[in-house]
Amino acid sequence: MAREIAAAGTPPPSARDAFDVPDGVVYLNCASLAPRLKRVTAAGHAAVDRMAAPWNIHTPDWFRDARALASAFARLIAAPAQCAALVPSVSYGIAAAARNLPLRAGENIVVIDQEYPSNYYSWRRLADANGAEIRSVRPAGNASLTDAIVTAIDRRTAVVAVAHCRWTDGCLVDLPRVGEAARRHGAALVVDASQSLGACPLNVGDFQPDFLVSVGYKWLLGPYGLGYLYVAERWHAQGEPLEESWLHRAGSDNFASLVDYTPDYQPGAARFGQGESAQFYLVPMALEALSQIAEWTPEHIHRQLRAWTDELVARAEPWGFTAPGHSQRAGHMVGLSSERGLRPDLARAFAERGVYVGIRGSCIRVAPHLHTPLDAMDRLIEALQTIAV
Ligand SMILES: Cc1ncc(COP(=O)(O)O)c(C=O)c1O
């Protein structure tokens, strides 16, 4: 069997064996869709079977697993469980934040230039509706992305909406610095952690966001269609949800009195979550995924992937590829760019060699996970030399 990126601690016989990726496939696109864990697949099949007998689904089942999942997400970011809610997408979580954060005419919202659209369009709409400005930040010269964000924040900034890790090239944002600058100017901080959570340690106490959202199907190794939202306690009491799910109202676990309508919600961030939050098919799969990450730990995953991407950058540089500087980039993914530019059919040319990467903007985005065999590096470098130089 190919050598794989090793798991430390008391690892299972092989971290690679935990994934359902056939030998011969060099899948380096976790930043798009996670490789599937076998235990996630098994949980999905079991959930389908279980739902074939709906008479065995009882009132607590509508709440218990969803709450356990929200708690597992909260543990991952070192937040209180009551600050977590389940959402179907990042765009949903960002829309919930935009619904609740105040913005006045003449104020501004700071975003990263060429940010993923799910963390842009709600801000565009909010700014247009209120006569406010969108400030798109692009670092000039030698400035880091964080320097550029911090410089753009001023006393008229109402919201700073940033990623933790840039989706195209793995460039990291120093969230504690940005959080401190936002608080100093009285601005709210909203973070899209989709491209790091699960593969990077993250502790909300370090940067105190107002809202933080992540998809579940990339570095959190879960199914598509179920993501996570953190809402700081200060927004709970008066918070306005995007939809009024009966599941999130006080007393909703008493099915006999659902039409005793109540103005009260369940405590915490529950109100911000999606309708049908029981998600009988997706929640069991996501629970398995977060359990596996908790066993491996984001610190360990990040350390292993950092060693791999560092070696990749060192081997790609002589062939004319550059990456964000070591201290600027995350360890788990990296975008390689070339002054020569990239041919338009590059992704297909890689795929024809059984090598799967993402082409994003001007970058070849390489996003491995613990399933990645070490000989994948040779296959990738060989492909780079043959079709991308
Ligand atoms: C940074 C980032 N945010 C969000 C998403 C997905 O957003 P949504 O859940 O709204 O489809 C992606 C998908 O690639 C992403 O890279």
The ligand as an SDF file (V2000), in Angstrom:
LIG
                    3D

 16 16  0  0  0  0  0  0  0  0999 V2000
  -14.9850   30.2910    1.0690 C   0  0  0  0  0  0  0  0  0  0  0  0
  -16.2510   29.5860    0.6870 C   0  0  0  0  0  0  0  0  0  0  0  0
  -17.3990   29.9300    1.2790 N   0  0  0  0  0  0  0  0  0  0  0  0
  -18.5590   29.3190    0.9720 C   0  0  0  0  0  0  0  0  0  0  0  0
  -18.6170   28.3140    0.0270 C   0  0  0  0  0  0  0  0  0  0  0  0
  -19.9360   27.6650   -0.3000 C   0  0  0  0  0  0  0  0  0  0  0  0
  -21.0040   28.5490   -0.0610 O   0  0  0  0  0  0  0  0  0  0  0  0
  -22.5210   28.0480   -0.0190 P   0  0  0  0  0  0  0  0  0  0  0  0
  -22.6400   27.1510    1.1570 O   0  0  0  0  0  0  0  0  0  0  0  0
  -23.2880   29.3210    0.1570 O   0  0  0  0  0  0  0  0  0  0  0  0
  -22.8020   27.3630   -1.2990 O   0  0  0  0  0  0  0  0  0  0  0  0
  -17.4300   27.9350   -0.6200 C   0  0  0  0  0  0  0  0  0  0  0  0
  -17.4480   26.8730   -1.6590 C   0  0  0  0  0  0  0  0  0  0  0  0
  -16.5140   26.6570   -2.3850 O   0  0  0  0  0  0  0  0  0  0  0  0
  -16.2320   28.5850   -0.2770 C   0  0  0  0  0  0  0  0  0  0  0  0
  -15.0690   28.2520   -0.8700 O   0  0  0  0  0  0  0  0  0  0  0  0
  1  2  1  0
  2  3  1  0
  2 15  2  0
  3  4  2  0
  4  5  1  0
  5  6  1  0
  5 12  2  0
  6  7  1  0
  7  8  1  0
  8  9  2  0
  8 10  1  0
  8 11  1  0
 12 13  1  0
 12 15  1  0
 13 14  2  0
 15 16  1  0
M  END
$$$$
